[in-house]
């Protein structure tokens, strides 16, 4: 890409991001109650997204050969334990990811 094309691409991405960020404030102005469907989505989608991420994370786990899914299970337990303890999604996911990386690279020494 040329420099001009890169600038145009960045400008389009910035415009799209700003549009999507400000659209919510234009559609649902402050002081006005959001529709029930939007309120329902605000409550249901976080859990649905987390469930989808869990399924995506474990979809390629092979439990019939070494290491039998043990690193994934330990990382899951660390993630859940951290979340129950601290109630902080960033810390929970971060701790689980760090533990998983240490397990697969140093402890179980899994070749890719």
C-alpha positions in Angstrom: 0.0 0.0 0.0 1.1 3.5 -0.7 1.4 6.1 2.0 -1.8 7.8 0.7 -3.7 4.5 0.8 -2.6 3.9 4.4 -3.8 7.3 5.4 -7.1 6.8 3.7 -7.5 3.4 5.4 -6.7 4.8 8.8 -9.1 7.6 8.3 -11.9 5.2 7.3 -11.3 3.0 10.3 -11.3 6.1 12.6 -14.5 7.4 11.1 -16.2 4.0 11.4 -15.1 3.7 15.0 -16.3 7.2 15.9 -19.6 6.6 14.1 -20.3 3.4 16.0 -19.3 4.9 19.3 -21.4 8.0 18.9 -24.4 6.2 17.3 -25.5 4.7 20.7 -25.7 8.2 22.2 -27.7 9.5 19.3 -30.1 6.5 19.2 -30.5 6.4 23.1 -30.1 9.9 24.4 -29.4 10.4 28.2 -32.5 10.5 30.3 -34.6 8.3 28.0 -35.2 4.7 28.9 -33.7 2.2 26.5 -36.0 -0.4 24.9 -36.5 -3.6 26.9 -34.8 -5.6 24.2 -31.7 -3.5 24.4 -31.7 -3.9 28.2 -32.1 -7.6 27.8 -29.1 -7.8 25.4 -27.0 -5.8 27.9 -27.7 -8.5 30.5 -27.5 -11.6 28.3 -24.7 -10.9 25.8 -21.7 -10.8 28.3 -22.4 -14.3 29.5 -23.1 -15.5 25.9 -19.8 -14.1 24.7 -17.9 -15.6 27.5 -19.6 -19.0 26.8 -18.6 -18.7 23.2 -15.0 -17.9 24.1 -14.9 -20.9 26.4 -16.1 -23.2 23.7 -13.7 -21.7 21.1 -10.8 -22.1 23.6 -11.4 -25.8 24.3 -12.6 -26.9 20.9 -9.1 -28.2 19.8 -8.2 -29.8 23.2 -7.2 -33.4 22.7 -8.0 -35.4 25.9 -6.9 -38.8 24.5 -3.2 -38.1 24.1 -0.5 -36.4 26.1 -0.9 -34.1 28.0 -4.6 -35.1 28.1 -6.0 -31.6 28.4 -4.3 -31.1 31.8 -2.8 -27.6 31.0 -6.1 -26.4 29.8 -7.9 -27.8 32.8 -5.4 -26.2 35.2 -5.6 -22.8 33.4 -9.4 -23.0 33.5 -9.4 -23.7 37.2 -7.0 -20.7 37.8 -9.2 -18.5 35.7 -12.3 -19.4 37.5 -10.6 -19.3 40.9 -9.2 -15.8 40.2 -12.6 -14.6 39.0 -14.4 -16.0 42.1 -11.7 -14.5 44.3 -11.2 -11.0 42.7 -14.2 -10.5 40.5 -12.0 -8.9 37.9 -12.2 -10.3 34.4 -8.9 -8.8 33.2 -7.0 -10.3 36.1 -8.8 -13.6 35.7 -8.2 -14.0 32.0 -4.6 -12.7 32.4 -3.7 -15.1 35.2 -5.2 -18.1 33.3 -3.4 -17.2 30.2 0.0 -16.8 32.0 -0.5 -20.1 33.8 -1.4 -21.8 30.5 1.6 -20.5 28.7 4.0 -21.5 31.5 2.5 -25.0 31.6 2.7 -25.7 27.8 6.1 -24.1 27.3 8.0 -25.1 30.5 6.2 -27.8 32.4 4.6 -30.1 29.8 7.0 -29.0 27.0 4.4 -29.6 24.2 5.8 -29.4 20.7 3.7 -27.5 18.2 
